[in-house]
Amino acid sequence: MTDIINNTLFNNQEYQSVEFPIGDWYYAVHYADIIDTYFDENGNLHVIMTDTYDFNKGESKLIEAGREAMKRGTLEPRFLIWDILIPKADLDKI
């Protein structure tokens, strides 16, 4: 994640896709886009990340079941936005 933040913040990239391969973020998000990073007036870093619940084709049988439910209208796609705050005091630890 640190490399992705640095690439977005310091290389002027418009956005960076990120994959969470394990753990809670894998099950909740799996893939997302970092669309903005900025420092607030207190020196805290904000990382703006977005994702959609859209059940991408071909990922797994469970995802395919969600995709079929979405086609039938049982589930609706969702667009999520996170503002991840990394306090100034923690930035030196990254």
JOURFEN-V382791 format. One record per residue. N is the residue number from 1. PSI is psi in radians with two decimals (NA if undefined). Layout:
n-><N;N>
psi-><PSI;PSI>
//
This chain:
n-><1;2;3;4;5;6;7;8;9;10;11;12;13;14;15;16;17;18;19;20;21;22;23;24;25;26;27;28;29;30;31;32;33;34;35;36;37;38;39;40;41;42;43;44;45;46;47;48;49;50;51;52;53;54;55;56;57;58;59;60;61;62;63;64;65;66;67;68;69;70;71;72;73;74;75;76;77;78;79;80;81;82;83;84;85;86;87;88;89;90;91;92;93;94>
psi-><-0.66;-0.76;-0.72;-0.76;-0.81;-0.74;-0.75;-0.78;-0.78;-0.19;0.19;0.58;2.50;-0.72;2.87;2.22;2.53;2.48;2.31;1.82;-0.32;2.94;-2.92;-0.70;-0.53;-0.85;-0.53;-0.61;-0.94;-1.22;2.49;3.01;2.30;2.02;-0.25;2.61;2.47;2.78;2.37;-3.10;-0.29;0.05;0.14;2.52;2.28;2.31;2.03;2.07;2.45;2.75;2.78;2.52;1.62;0.04;1.26;2.43;2.39;0.17;-0.85;2.99;-0.65;-0.76;-0.70;-0.64;-0.73;-0.68;-0.75;-0.72;-0.62;-0.69;-0.64;-0.19;0.07;-0.63;2.57;2.52;2.61;2.56;2.16;2.53;2.26;2.45;1.73;2.11;2.16;1.90;2.58;-0.71;-0.47;-0.25;-0.59;-0.36;-0.27;NA>
//
